[in-house]
Amino acid sequence: MDGADTDQALASKWDVPPALFGMIRVAFGDLPVRAKAVVLGLVGSVGVWTAISWFRGRRSRVR
């Protein structure tokens, strides 16, 4: 980019969280509460499983 072209803009790392939050809000905005709870439960359980397996792997490497 030579500075005169205004058709494209570079995104910073601070643009990602608001864009991601907005995308999730639009994607799940019209779902019923129980569907939102199921999706949140699945994502949360995957997060907990990943954290547990990471801690187990980290602990086994130390010994």
SULFENSUL-V675283 format. One record per backbone hydrogen bond with DSSP energy under -1.0 kcal/mol. CO is the residue of the C=O (numbers start at 1). NH is the residue of the N-H. E is the energy in kcal/mol with one decimal. If there is no record, write none. Layout:
BEGIN
[[CO & NH & E] [CO & NH & E]]
END
This chain:
BEGIN
[[12 & 15 & -1.6] [15 & 19 & -1.4] [16 & 20 & -2.9] [17 & 21 & -2.8] [18 & 22 & -2.4] [19 & 23 & -2.2] [20 & 24 & -2.3] [21 & 25 & -2.5] [22 & 26 & -2.2] [23 & 27 & -2.4] [24 & 28 & -2.5] [32 & 36 & -2.0] [33 & 37 & -2.3] [34 & 38 & -2.0] [35 & 39 & -2.4] [36 & 40 & -2.7] [37 & 41 & -2.5] [38 & 42 & -2.4] [39 & 43 & -2.6] [40 & 44 & -2.6] [41 & 45 & -2.4] [42 & 46 & -2.0] [43 & 47 & -2.1] [44 & 48 & -2.5] [45 & 49 & -2.6] [46 & 50 & -2.4] [47 & 51 & -2.2] [48 & 52 & -2.6] [49 & 53 & -2.5] [50 & 54 & -2.2] [51 & 55 & -2.5] [52 & 56 & -2.5] [53 & 57 & -2.3] [54 & 58 & -2.3] [55 & 59 & -2.4] [56 & 60 & -2.1] [57 & 61 & -1.3] [59 & 63 & -1.0]]
END
